[in-house]
Amino acid sequence: MYEYLANDDVLYTDTDSLFKKIPFNKNLIGNKVGEFKLEHGGLIYRAVFVSNKFYCVISQNGVFSTNKGIRDKIQFSEFKKLLKDEPITKKEYRWKRDLNNENIKKEVNLDYVIYGKYEKRKKLYSLGKWIDTTPLFVNEDKIVTTDIVIKK
């Protein structure tokens, strides 16, 4: 798997996903063990990767999004806001336990503010746009890194 991950054309990866700029050879795609499966229908036109398991893809077969922990659909335009560090608000519901009355009730229409958190790596910016990431460094149990801005 490393040979596919260690390329400049990889846009995003997590436990079971890999998005690339350049398509795989057709002989690597199939349903057998060790072969890749096209989850979103092949050719991707646009994509926004905000964080782990939090992205939206526009492909030749439609719009697909993964927004871990959020029940309501997030639109492509909203993912773009999150990428720019602009928060969005969605209406959500949560289950609340009342142990004293042995009751569980559903709380609806709660405002749920979502931020474009990216905690695994440090964002690199150029001319106000997020262009890349760099590893976070830890020193004596504290993350030590500085904002890195690339000027051209």
N, C-alpha and C positions, 0 to 999 in steps of 0.2 A: 504494500500500500504506500510505503514511503516514496517510491519512485513517482507516484501520482501527486503526492502532497508537496514534494520539494520542487515545485515548478513555479515560475513567475505568473503562470496563467490561472492559478487557484485564487478565487475570489473569496470563498467562505467554506469552512468545514466545521463539522461537529462530530459527535459520536457516529452517526450513520448517514451523514450528508456530505456531498462534495459538489461545489459549484465551480466551474471552470470557464475561462474565456474561449478556449478552443475545444471543440467537441472531441469526445473519445473516438478511437477507431471503432468501427461497427463490430469488429470481431471481439471486443471487450464487453459488449452489451448483450444481456440475455437474462434468463431466469435460472441458470445453473449456479451452483455454489462457486463463488469467486468472481462472478461476472457482475457488472454494474447494471442497475435498473434505472431507467429514465422516469423519475418521479413526476416531473412537471411537464412532460410531453416534449422534451427535446429542446429546441432552439429557444433561448431566452432573449427577449428584446430589451427589457429593463429590469433592474433589481435594486432593492435597498436592503442592506444588511445592517441593522442597528445594534444587535447584541446576539448573544447565544440564543438560538431557537426563537428569534424575534426578527423576522424578515418578510418581505413581500416581493413576489416575482411576477412579471408580466411575460408570458411565454406565448408561443404560437397556439396553445390550447386554452388560453385564458389567464385569469389573475388568481394566484395562489398566495396565501399568507400563513405564516406561523407566528402566533403571538402568545407565547407561553404565559399562562396565568390570567389572561384576559378573555372573558367569554364573548364580549361584543366584537364584531369584525372591525378591524382597523383598515381604513382605506389607504391606497398607495400614497396619496397626498399627505396623509397624516404620518406615514412612515418617513416621508421626506422631512417633515417638521421635526420629528424626533432626531433625525440624523443631524439637523442643524442645532441640536440642543434646545429646541422649543418644546415645552410640555404640551400634551393634549389631555382633554378630559373626556371620559366615557361614563355612561350610566351603567352601574353594575348592581348585582345583588349578592348578598352574602347570607349564609346561614348562621344564626346566633343561638347558642345554647343557654337556657335559663335552668340551671341545675336545681335551684330552690323550688321551682314550680314543675320540675320534670317536663320541660317544654322545649321544643325547638321551633323557631320561627324564621321566616324568610324576610330579610330586610331588603327592600327594593329601592331603585332609583337613587342609589348612593353615588355621589360624585367620586370618581376614581381618577386621580391625576397620574399620568404616566410620563416618566422622564426617559430620555434616551441614554440610559446608563450604559456605560461600557467599562466594566471593571477589571477585565483580564489583562488589558494592555493599555498603554498610554497613547492617546490620539496625537497624530502629527498633523499640523495644519500648514497650508501654503495659501497665501492671499485670502485668508478667511475660510478656506474649504478644507475639510477633513480629507487627507490624501493617503494616509498610511498609519501604521501603528508601530510601536517599539515596546519591548518587554518592560514590565515594572520591576524595580529592584528593591530588595528588602535588606535593611540594615538594622540589627538589634530589634527585630519584630515590628519595624515600622517601614511602610512603603516610602522609599526615597526616590523621587523623580521630579523633574521640573518640566514646566510647559515648554514644549519645543515648537518653535515656529520657523518654518523654512521660508526664507525670502529669496525671490528670484528677480 
